[in-house]
Every structure is written in structure tokens, then in C-alpha cells.
């Protein structure tokens, strides 16, 4: 029997409202951006660093498990969304606060 998984998703009351993204932002970036503001600081730090690590994947799975309509982003799609947000943050800032 494995140990229970750590919970990476914040309570709704603790979440921040994400700043708007450019209209041209791809769907994967929009989904990652929304999740970014719903997860713990540890996962936010991994996303800001451009990491698509196992804990990031677990956080997405935890969001999917509670969602009315799951995101179901593949690891590749999630990575593309993370890469877009990291690049956007580097060029204009304020995206991943």
C-alpha cells in the first residue's frame, strides 16, 4: 500500500485571480495559467522555473479529479503551455506573480 499523495491544490478561498493573458495565447497556456493560480507555492515555483515535473503533473491530475470538465492536457501540451508562460513572463512580466 502506498502513502497518500500530497495535496497541491489550494482551497478556493485561498486562490488568486489570474491576470489576463494576451488574446493570442494558446489554449494550453491559458489552461496552465489558470492552474498556476490554483496550486501551492511549490508547484508555482516549478512552473515559473519552466519545469514540467512529476509534482506538476500530480497537481494537474488533482485539478482534473475535481473538475466538472477535466483539462486532460498531455505532458507535451502542459510543457508547451509552461514554456509559453515562462517566455511571456520574461518578456513582459506580471504573468506569473
C-alpha positions as CSV (number, residue, x, y, z in Angstrom):
1,X,0.0,0.0,0.0
2,X,1.4,3.4,-1.0
3,X,1.4,6.5,1.1
4,X,-1.3,9.1,0.4
5,X,-0.3,11.7,-2.2
6,X,0.4,15.2,-1.1
7,X,-2.3,17.7,-2.0
8,X,-1.0,20.5,-4.2
9,X,-4.3,22.3,-4.9
10,X,-5.3,25.4,-2.8
11,X,-8.7,25.8,-1.3
12,X,-10.9,28.0,-3.4
13,X,-10.9,30.8,-0.8
14,X,-7.0,30.9,-0.9
15,X,-6.8,31.2,-4.7
16,X,-5.9,34.4,-6.5
17,X,-7.5,35.7,-9.7
18,X,-5.0,35.4,-12.6
19,X,-4.1,38.4,-14.6
20,X,-5.4,38.4,-18.2
21,X,-3.3,36.8,-21.0
22,X,-3.0,38.2,-24.5
23,X,-5.8,37.2,-26.8
24,X,-3.3,35.3,-28.9
25,X,-2.2,33.0,-26.1
26,X,-2.6,29.3,-27.0
27,X,-5.2,27.2,-25.2
28,X,-2.6,25.1,-23.4
29,X,-1.0,28.3,-21.9
30,X,-4.5,29.5,-20.8
31,X,-5.1,26.3,-19.0
32,X,-1.7,26.1,-17.4
33,X,-2.1,29.8,-16.4
34,X,-5.4,29.0,-14.6
35,X,-4.0,26.0,-12.8
36,X,-0.9,28.1,-11.8
37,X,-3.1,30.3,-9.6
38,X,-4.9,27.3,-8.1
39,X,-1.8,25.4,-6.8
40,X,0.6,25.7,-3.9
41,X,3.7,27.9,-4.0
42,X,6.0,24.8,-4.5
43,X,4.2,24.0,-7.8
44,X,4.1,27.6,-8.8
45,X,7.9,27.8,-8.4
46,X,8.4,24.7,-10.6
47,X,6.2,26.2,-13.3
48,X,8.0,29.6,-13.1
49,X,11.3,27.7,-13.5
50,X,9.9,26.0,-16.6
51,X,9.8,22.6,-15.0
52,X,7.2,20.1,-16.1
53,X,8.0,17.8,-13.2
54,X,6.1,14.9,-11.6
55,X,4.7,17.1,-8.8
56,X,3.4,19.5,-11.5
57,X,1.7,16.5,-13.3
58,X,0.2,15.4,-10.0
59,X,-1.2,18.9,-9.4
60,X,-2.8,18.8,-12.8
61,X,-4.2,15.3,-12.1
62,X,-5.6,16.6,-8.8
63,X,-7.3,19.5,-10.6
64,X,-8.7,17.1,-13.2
65,X,-10.1,14.8,-10.5
66,X,-12.2,17.7,-9.0
67,X,-13.2,19.4,-12.3
68,X,-16.6,19.2,-13.9
69,X,-14.8,19.1,-17.2
70,X,-11.2,17.7,-16.8
71,X,-8.3,19.5,-18.6
72,X,-6.7,16.3,-19.6
73,X,-3.6,18.1,-21.0
74,X,-0.9,15.7,-22.2
75,X,2.6,16.2,-20.7
76,X,3.7,17.7,-24.0
77,X,0.7,20.1,-24.1
78,X,1.4,21.1,-20.5
79,X,5.1,21.7,-21.3
80,X,4.1,23.9,-24.3
81,X,1.9,25.9,-22.0
82,X,4.5,26.3,-19.4
83,X,7.2,27.3,-22.0
84,X,4.8,30.0,-23.4
85,X,4.1,31.4,-19.9
86,X,7.8,31.4,-18.9
87,X,8.7,33.2,-22.2
88,X,5.8,35.7,-21.7
89,X,6.9,36.4,-18.1
90,X,10.5,37.0,-19.2
91,X,9.4,39.5,-21.9
92,X,6.6,41.5,-20.2
93,X,6.3,40.3,-16.6
94,X,3.3,40.1,-14.4
95,X,2.0,36.9,-15.8
96,X,3.3,34.5,-13.1
97,X,3.2,36.6,-10.0
